[in-house]
Amino acid sequence: MPLFTTDALILRTYQLGEADRIVVFLTSDRGKKRGVANGARRLRSRFAGGLEPLTLVRLAYYERERRDLVRLSYVEPVRSPLMACDGDVLGHVEYFAELIDECAPEADPNTALYRLGAAVVNSLVDAIPVERLARYVEYWILRLQGVYPSLVACHRCGGDPAGGGRIDPVGGGFTCASCATGQGLLLSTESMRFLRAAAATPPGGLRDIELPAHAARELERAHRQMITAHLEKELRSTKVLRAMAKGT
């Protein structure tokens, strides 16, 4: 039974029996895996502090052929968003973890998605504005999934859509303001400016990219509808974020 050692991103855990956990994690080189962490729920577990959602870790696991679950040997935490003390930031941790989990196929290497997940952790720890980070992450995950409409040109006239327009969240493309017929969701000039900057900027550069409140609302609505249409379900964590927003 071979032992694999890799960098990974913890996505979620489930209780198993009285003392164990099933751990879902995204590796840097072998895709998403599910494994058993024996004794992880015990007070003196060797996995303590390493299995929180969206924690970057160095881990080792044993994998047996034709078995769905691997067996974790050790997990060493490297960086965690729990280092951040902002409640709004911590509220987004489950959302980012669930979004990445739902979009990562089992055992299919996806280095771009892993790098994005690692960048999210670093950005949260480094206090990048979480509203901008959320819209950035949604854009890039949808783009990596191949479902984000092209924003280079209007899909009707081919013109430059920098002035805004409308986006169809279920696959109808993006139309500029001149071609828009009222169908789809409005994206203003400010939304387009943010998306174009996000396409060419690492997460650390989000401090210097403006996202006015009205543009953030436009992108949140459009992205959430695209995510729901792509996954054919609503993420559970979005309900938590809505409840948090109502409470502020």
N, C-alpha and C positions, 0 to 999 in steps of 0.2 A: 504494500500500500504506500504509494509515493507521498512525500511531504513537500508541499509548495509553500514558499515564503514570498510575500508580496506586500506592496502598499495597497491600502483599501480605504473605502469610505463606508462607514456604518450607515445603513438606511433605516432599519427598524428591527425590533425583536418581538418574540412571542414567548409566552410561558409554555414550558413543556414539563409535564409531571410536577413533582414537588420542589425540585432544586435546579432544573436545567432551563435553558432558553434556546429557541431557534433564532438564529441571527441571519438577517438578509444584508449582504454587503456587496459593494461594487469594487472589483479589483482593477488595478491599473493595466493588467495584461491579459486577463482571462474572463472578463465580463462579470456579470452578476452571479453570485453564488448564494446558496442557503446552507447553513451549517448548524450543528449542535454544539453549544458551549456547555459542557458538563459541569454542574455545580455552580453555574453563573449566578444563581439566586441566593447562594449562601453568603453569610456575612463576611467571611474571609476568602471569598472567591479570588482566584488568580486573575479573573477578568474584570475586577472592580475598576470602574472609571473608564473602561475602554469600549463599552457597548452602548453608549448614549447616541441617539440619532445625530447624524451629520458630524461624527467625530472622525478625523483622519487618523489612521492607525497603521502600524506595521504588524502584520499577523502571519501566522503559519497554520496550515490545515492539512489534514490527511484526506485524500480522495480515493475512493474505491470505485472501480469500473462498474457501471450500471447501477450506481446508487445515486439517488437524487440529492441526498444530504451529505455534506462533507463533515468532518469532525475537527473542530478548532483545537489547536494545540496551545497557542498563546496569542494574546492581543496586547500590543504596546501602544498606548495613546500617544499621538504626536501633536495634534492641535484640535481644539474643540470650541464651538461657538458658545459653550457654557462659560467660557472666559469672559464673554460679554455680559454686562449687568443690565442692559436695557431690556425692559419687558417686551417692547414691541419687536425687538430683534429676536428674542427667545420665542416669541409667538410665531415667527416665520420659520423657525427651524423645522417643525413638523411638516409645514407646507412644502418647503424645498425638498426635504427627504422623501415625502410621498410622491411629489412630482417626478423626481429622478427615478424612484423605484418603479413607478408605473410606466415610464418610458424606456427603461433599460431591459432589453430582452435577456432571458436566461442564458448564461454561459456563452454569450456572443461578445467577443472583445469589442469595446467601443472606447478608444483612448480619448476621443474628443469629449464624450460625455463625462468620462472620469476627470479630465482636466477641468471641465466646467464645474463639476461638483467640488473639486479641491479649491478652485478659485472662489467659490461661494463661501466655503469655510473661512478662508483667509480674509475675505472681504468683510464677513460678519465680525470676526475678531478685530479687524482693523477699523471698525466703525464706519464703513461705507454707508451712506444713507440707504436705509432698507427699502424704502419705497422705490427708489431708482433701481436698486439691485433686483427687486422682485420683477419689475417690468423687463429688465435686461435678461434675467434668467429665463423668463417665459418666452421672450423673443428667440433666444438662442436654442432653447430646447425644441420649440416648434420648428425652428429652422433646421436643426439637426435631424428632426423627424421627417423633414421634407414636406411639411404642410403649410409653412408660412408663405403667403403670396409674395411674389416679387414686387419690390418697391422701386425698382429701377425705372420702370415705365408703366404708364397706364395700359391695362390689358385690352382696352378698346381702341384708343387712338395712338398709343405708343409714345405719347408725350411725357414730359417730365412732371411727375406728380408732387414736386416739392411743396406746392401750395396747398397740399391736403386733398382730401377726397373721401371716398367711402370704401370700406373693406368688408367683404363677405366672409363671415366666420366659418362657413360650411363649405368653402372651396371655390367660391365664384370669382376670386381674384380681387385686385384693387383697381378702382377707377378714379381718375383725377376729378377735381371739382367741376370741370367743364362737362365731363361725360356722365357724372353721377346722376342717377334718376331718382334718388330718394331711398333706394333699397340698400341694405347693408348698414354698417355702423360708421359714424362720422369719425375721421381722424383729421385733426386740425394741422395747421402748419407747424405748430410746436411739437405735436406728436411725431410728425414726419422727421423733423429735425433731430429729435431724440433717437429715433430708430436708426437713422442714417449714421449718427455718431456712435451708437451702440454697436453697429455692424463693424466698425473699424477701431474700437476701443476696448482694451482689457478692463475687467471690473474695477481695478484700482483707479482708472481714469474717470469713474462716475462722479467723483467729487466736483469735477470741472464741467459736467454736462448738466444744463438746466432742464428741469422737468416741472413746469407749472402745474398747479393742482388740477386744472381742468383737463390738461393733457394726460396726467396720471390716471384720472378717472376714465378717460376714453380708452386708454391702452389696457387698463385693468379689465374693463368690460369686454373689449374685443378679444383679449388673450384668454380670459376665462371661458368665453363661448367657444373659441377655437380648441382649447384643451378638452372641454366637455365633448365637443363633436368628435375629436380625434380618438379619445379614450372610450367614448360612448357611455360616459358616466361622469358625475360630478365628484371631485375629490372631497373626501371627508374634511380635510383640514381647511378648506375654503369656508366652511360653515363657522369654524372657530375664528377665522380672521374677520368674518362679517360681524360676529358677536363682539369681538374686540373693538372693531370700528364703531359700533353702535354705543359702546360703553365709554368712549372717549369724548 
